[in-house]
Amino acid sequence: MTDFHRELAELVFPHVDRAPSEWLAHFPPRQLPPGAWVTRFAPSPTGFVHIGSVLTSLVARRIAHQTGGVFILRIEDTDKKREQDGSVEAIVRNLHNFGLTPDEGIVQVDPEREVGDFGPYTQSERGDIYNSFAKFLIGKGNAYPCFASETELEQTRKLQEAQRAKTGYYGPWAKWREADLDAVRARLAAGERPVIRIRAPYPNESRVSFDDAIRGRLDMPANDQDMVLLKSANGLPTYHFAHVVDDITMRVNIVTRGDEWLTSAPLHIQLHEMLAFPHPVYAHLAPIAKMDGTSKRKLSKRKDPEADVAYYHALGYPAQAVTEYLLNLANSDFYDWRKANPLVPNTQFEVRLEKMQVASPLFDPVKLNDISKDVVATYSAQQVYDAALAWATAYNPQLAEILSADPSYSVRVFSVERDGPAPRKDIVNWSDVQRACGFFFDALFDQAVAAAGYPWPALPRDLIRSVLERCQAIDSTLPKDDWLVALRSLSANLGFAPDAKTFRKDPAAYPGHFGDMMMILRVALTGRTNTPDLYAIQQILGASRVRQRLEQALNHL
């Protein structure tokens, strides 16, 4: 540290009197088990929460908790122009909804509650810390104030392009890199506020090698650009500087982030070296992608509704289903693990960074739906009712009113074929409840029949009428075996073959087979051709409603 640089640092930051070492004493090393990871999720509150952010948080939280470490939520709100109201609340609520509540940071909203000894956890509240580290870098000769205007920067860029030089602010193109004290003092006296730039080595032909926890050994060109560390407009740091300082002071030892930051890693490692602090382990996650025609592209906030977590809430996917789908994207062996452990909480699955894909995993809605069906199939009838009602209250008021009108009846509806070795899997998500179970409720049944009619089998209408009339005389409350005997007797009396095999041998001898007759009854009672066990449905509907629907079907004919 030379006298010149020390004086320059004091000139730019006359009121900053705390050194980085004092902040590090204030935020001492964490007392954690050997090998414990301290991770963080550090979103910007600039809009909706991306499903890729949930994946990043899931991975960060899991590897922290697997090792006895800590998962931090840090709000990187230094881009005030893009910040949107309500974004922080959305971030916190979505983490909570997906079971990813942080150990430190803002853990709840309304009222807001922040926990942890390494805060504040919102970057706009950490200005004193950034100023201390920036002053330290200027004093060491590793940073400097820059008063170049936007116009001057644009002129420099055009000149570089004309000369076919690399664009940017660096080396001989950096006018303020070697400015004297008088020039800086004059600008400050005029009320101008400089940005603070890193003084990157130039020329810099060296390379940076580091081990990425997902991608292995990487070798990249070292940084030679004098990137901005602190902005002049509001004194807030850029991402490059803020996250390095925050990771140092919060004692983060592994950074899981999207691979869009991979090209910035040499700069971030350079900053750690200038601050005489070892850089954390980096784990750069490939973004979730989708097929667009024959090409693969990153899931887009602007083009793809499934990029927004609100999409999954609106359709009513259980959080567990989304989590398990993301675990499958993170580590493909999760699928086999789940098959071997169908009822074990997914928190018991160990996420392995080295097993994550380097290439972008593809978003597959069919796979998501299959996983969601499997998850819902593990729920009790009461759990299905509670979750469906909570979703409907927010997204389908009519369904919510119907479900809540008679809770015990609704729970019985969801109990059909739910127990046993092969539970029903006809509910994909909570928005699917009305399609799968709506026929149990008179208002929804009437609504569906009015809209689409009855899908009767291709049989003569007189025969359908005869089946419905004769079924009215069969007691739906009989034990199942007796009920089936009565229906088989009716089927034979009406001339139906006893089974499909017999019918196929001589189709001219019969109007249909027993299954066709049962389809008439199924359609009359449910308005559908595909349902759970018909006897179980009748027991839920009750004898009075069964008679009513048979009469209603006859009237429709």
Secondary structure, 3 states (H helix, E strand, C coil): CCHHHHHHHHHHCCCCCCCHHHHHHHCCCCCCCCCCCEEEECCCCCCCCEHHHHHHHHHHHHHHHHCCCEEEECECCCCCCCCCCCHHHHHHHHHHHCCCCCCEEEEECCCCEEECCCCCCEHHHCHHHHHHHHHHHHHHCCEEEECCCHHHHHHHHHHHHHCCCCCCCCHHHCHHHHCCHHHHHHHHHCCCCCEEEECCCCCCCCEEEEEECCCEEEEEECCCCCCEEECCCCCCECHHHHHHHHHHHCCCCEEEEEHHHHHHHHHHHHHHHHCCCCCCEEEEECCCEEEECCEEEECCCCCCHHHEHHHHHHHCCCHHHHHHHHHHHHCCCHHHHHHHCCCCCHHHCCCCHHHCCCCCCECCHHHHHHHHHHHHHCCCHHHHHHHHHHHHHHHCHHHHHHHHHCHHHHHHHHHCCCCCCCCCCCCCCHHHHHHHHHHHCHHHHHHHHHHHCCCCCCCCHHHHHHHHHHHCCCCCCCCHHHHHHHHHHHHHHCCCECCHHHHHHCHHHCCCEHHHHHHHHHHHHHCCCCCCCHHHHHHHHCHHHHHHHHHHHHHHC
